[in-house]
Amino acid sequence: MEKFKIKLEIMRLRFELNKLDKKMDFEEKKKEFADKLNEIKSRFSGEEKKAEERWDNFRSEVGDAFAHLKNSFTK
């Protein structure tokens, strides 16, 4: 009977260790995912700023071209 209790305790301890390992793996993967997500967000943030600058430049150039075109017809 004592042998059975010891084996049962060993199984319980292995189970708990396995559970802790899985939890640690999960936390590690969760942190890796959050880091990757932050990296992607920062990359898109930079691209968003570039696109906004390009749009502003395009709008300005179109406005200038329209003003020149308007002036050429009014003269």
N, C-alpha and C positions, 0 to 999 in steps of 0.2 A: 504494500500500500504506500509506503514511504517513497519507494522508487517511482511510482506512478505520480505522486504529488510533485516530485522533483522534475520529472519529465514535463508535466503540465506547466510548471513554473517556467521552465526553459522555453517552452513553446510560447507562453505569454510574453516573455521577455523578447524573444525573436520577433513576435508580432509587433510589439511596441517599437522596437528598433527599426523595423521595416516601415512602420507608419511614420516615424520621425524622418527617416531617409526620404520618403516620398514627399513629406511636407517641405523639407529643405530643398529638394529638387524643384518643387512647385514654386517656392519663393524665389529661387535662383532664376528659373525660367521667366517668372513674372517680372523680375528686375531687368533681365535682358530685353524682354519685350518692351518695357517702359522706356529703356534707353534707346532702343531702335526707333520707337515711335517718336521720341523727342528729337532724334536725329532727322527723321523724315519731316517733322513739323518745321524744324529750323531751316531745312533745305527749301521747303515750299515757301516759307516766309521770305527767304532771300529772293526766290523766283517771283513771288508776288510783288515785291518792291521793284524788281527790274521791269516786270510787265507794266506796272503802274507808271514808271518813268517813260517807257516806250509809248504808252497810250497818251501821256501828256505831251510828249514830243510830236507824236502824230497829229494830235488835235491842234497843236500850235501851228504845225506846218500846213495843215488843211485850212486853218483860219487865215494864215498869211496868203496862201494861194488864192483863196476866195476873195480876199481883199484886193489882191493884185488884179484878179479877173474883173472884179467890180469896177476898179479904177480904170481899167482899159476900156470898158464899155461906156463909162460916164464921160470920158474925155472926147 
